[in-house]
Amino acid sequence: MQETLDERFSQLRQAVDVEIARARRDAVAELARAMARMRAASNESEWTAAVLESGRAVSSGPLSDSGALELLAALAALTVPCPGPIAGDAAARRFAKVKIAEMRLYQAPAVESGRAARDLYGSLQPHIDAARKAFAERFLQNGNRSADYLHSELVRVLAKNDATLLGPDYPGPMA
């Protein structure tokens, strides 16, 4: 007996549904592994390595879209190690670490080209300016006088402790 077109379409539809269900399971499992890696970090350097490893896994796997990276960044922000209660300078430090980790994760090609050109600010200006504005509004106004932890993280993480890599147009520390 020969298959009808409707029967063949139904079989194909079932095969597609099975594949979609498998891809969803794989995606959820990868996000769960990423979260577990980040939560298992016992210090900041382990956490940073876990975030970067998770970013590479997500961006090259079944989750390689911006929504998955945004979710990963949100998970990373929730899991950043914090030795004590978040108040004052601790909150400013954490904010800076998260912003720089996001740039490192989302803008990896721009970070590398900025380092190579010795002009990270030129390569990342919209992202750096947005982070500086948010940091200033949150931690440097209304009587808050925190140190410029964002600048410190830019130098330490993105510029690998070489402030000259920030470039000639970088405006410098805010505080």
PLY file of the C-alpha trace (Angstrom):
ply
format ascii 1.0
element vertex 175
property float x
property float y
property float z
element edge 174
property int vertex1
property int vertex2
end_header
0.00 0.00 0.00
1.41 3.40 -1.00
1.64 6.25 1.52
-0.54 9.25 0.94
0.89 12.72 0.95
-0.96 13.48 4.21
0.57 10.43 5.90
4.08 11.41 4.76
3.54 15.00 5.96
2.37 13.70 9.33
5.50 11.56 9.67
7.74 14.49 8.78
5.92 16.72 11.25
6.42 14.14 14.01
10.14 13.91 13.16
10.46 17.70 13.34
8.61 17.78 16.68
10.98 15.14 18.09
14.00 17.15 16.92
12.64 20.38 18.42
12.02 18.63 21.75
15.59 17.25 21.71
17.06 20.68 20.94
15.07 22.23 23.82
16.32 19.56 26.23
19.91 20.12 25.06
19.56 23.90 25.44
18.12 23.66 28.94
20.83 21.16 29.91
23.57 23.50 28.62
22.14 26.44 30.60
21.91 24.24 33.70
25.56 23.21 33.24
26.55 26.87 32.83
24.68 27.85 35.99
26.26 24.96 37.91
29.76 25.97 36.74
29.22 29.56 37.84
27.65 28.63 41.18
30.42 26.15 41.95
33.11 28.84 41.65
34.72 29.42 45.01
36.42 32.67 44.07
36.33 35.43 41.51
38.89 33.96 39.13
37.07 30.60 39.02
33.79 32.45 38.44
35.27 34.51 35.60
36.64 31.36 33.98
33.23 29.66 34.37
31.44 32.65 32.80
33.81 32.70 29.83
33.62 28.93 29.37
29.83 29.07 29.54
29.76 31.93 27.05
31.83 29.96 24.58
29.64 26.88 25.03
26.42 28.85 24.60
27.60 30.90 21.63
28.79 27.86 19.69
26.00 25.43 20.56
22.27 25.16 20.06
21.75 28.40 22.00
23.81 30.61 19.71
21.49 33.61 19.69
21.46 36.89 21.57
18.57 35.87 23.82
20.58 32.96 25.19
23.59 35.21 25.80
21.38 37.72 27.61
20.04 34.93 29.80
23.59 33.75 30.48
24.61 37.28 31.48
21.67 37.45 33.86
22.67 34.10 35.35
26.25 35.32 35.67
25.12 38.45 37.50
23.16 36.29 39.93
26.11 34.02 40.66
29.02 36.46 41.00
30.89 35.62 44.21
30.32 38.12 46.96
32.15 37.70 50.27
29.60 39.54 52.37
26.54 41.72 52.27
26.30 44.02 49.28
26.51 47.60 50.47
28.45 50.68 49.46
31.75 49.84 47.87
30.94 46.14 47.62
27.94 46.93 45.42
30.03 49.27 43.26
32.72 46.59 42.86
30.15 43.98 41.93
28.46 46.29 39.44
31.82 47.02 37.78
32.76 43.34 37.61
29.44 42.42 36.01
29.63 45.23 33.42
33.18 44.31 32.42
32.32 40.58 32.33
29.41 41.41 30.00
31.70 43.38 27.69
34.25 40.58 27.72
31.55 38.03 26.93
29.40 39.92 24.41
32.09 42.02 22.74
34.98 39.53 22.62
36.01 40.36 19.03
35.99 44.11 19.79
38.03 43.51 22.96
40.66 41.58 21.02
40.83 44.13 18.19
40.98 46.97 20.72
43.88 45.34 22.54
45.69 44.72 19.25
45.20 48.36 18.20
46.01 49.58 21.73
42.65 51.39 21.71
40.07 49.48 23.73
38.05 52.65 24.22
37.87 53.22 20.48
36.65 49.66 19.93
34.19 49.61 22.82
33.24 53.27 23.23
29.43 52.89 23.24
29.64 50.03 25.74
32.21 51.72 27.97
30.33 55.03 27.89
27.05 53.32 28.80
28.70 51.47 31.68
30.40 54.67 32.90
27.11 56.55 32.80
25.27 53.83 34.71
28.10 53.55 37.26
28.22 57.31 37.79
24.45 57.58 38.21
24.35 54.73 40.67
27.53 55.20 42.70
28.96 58.69 42.15
25.91 60.93 42.59
23.60 61.97 45.42
26.32 61.99 48.03
27.70 58.58 47.05
31.45 58.86 46.58
32.68 55.43 45.70
36.04 54.77 44.07
35.91 54.29 40.31
35.83 50.51 40.37
34.65 50.47 36.76
37.91 52.08 35.64
39.88 49.66 37.81
38.10 46.68 36.22
38.61 48.08 32.72
42.35 48.30 33.36
42.63 45.01 35.26
40.48 42.78 33.06
40.12 44.27 29.59
43.49 46.05 29.41
45.31 43.25 31.30
46.80 45.76 33.77
48.15 48.00 30.99
46.18 51.26 31.06
47.81 52.40 27.81
45.70 49.77 26.01
42.63 51.89 26.77
43.78 54.30 24.05
44.43 58.01 23.68
40.78 59.09 23.80
39.84 57.23 26.98
38.57 59.90 29.41
40.22 58.33 32.47
38.84 57.57 35.92
35.64 59.28 37.01
36.44 59.55 40.71
0 1
1 2
2 3
3 4
4 5
5 6
6 7
7 8
8 9
9 10
10 11
11 12
12 13
13 14
14 15
15 16
16 17
17 18
18 19
19 20
20 21
21 22
22 23
23 24
24 25
25 26
26 27
27 28
28 29
29 30
30 31
31 32
32 33
33 34
34 35
35 36
36 37
37 38
38 39
39 40
40 41
41 42
42 43
43 44
44 45
45 46
46 47
47 48
48 49
49 50
50 51
51 52
52 53
53 54
54 55
55 56
56 57
57 58
58 59
59 60
60 61
61 62
62 63
63 64
64 65
65 66
66 67
67 68
68 69
69 70
70 71
71 72
72 73
73 74
74 75
75 76
76 77
77 78
78 79
79 80
80 81
81 82
82 83
83 84
84 85
85 86
86 87
87 88
88 89
89 90
90 91
91 92
92 93
93 94
94 95
95 96
96 97
97 98
98 99
99 100
100 101
101 102
102 103
103 104
104 105
105 106
106 107
107 108
108 109
109 110
110 111
111 112
112 113
113 114
114 115
115 116
116 117
117 118
118 119
119 120
120 121
121 122
122 123
123 124
124 125
125 126
126 127
127 128
128 129
129 130
130 131
131 132
132 133
133 134
134 135
135 136
136 137
137 138
138 139
139 140
140 141
141 142
142 143
143 144
144 145
145 146
146 147
147 148
148 149
149 150
150 151
151 152
152 153
153 154
154 155
155 156
156 157
157 158
158 159
159 160
160 161
161 162
162 163
163 164
164 165
165 166
166 167
167 168
168 169
169 170
170 171
171 172
172 173
173 174
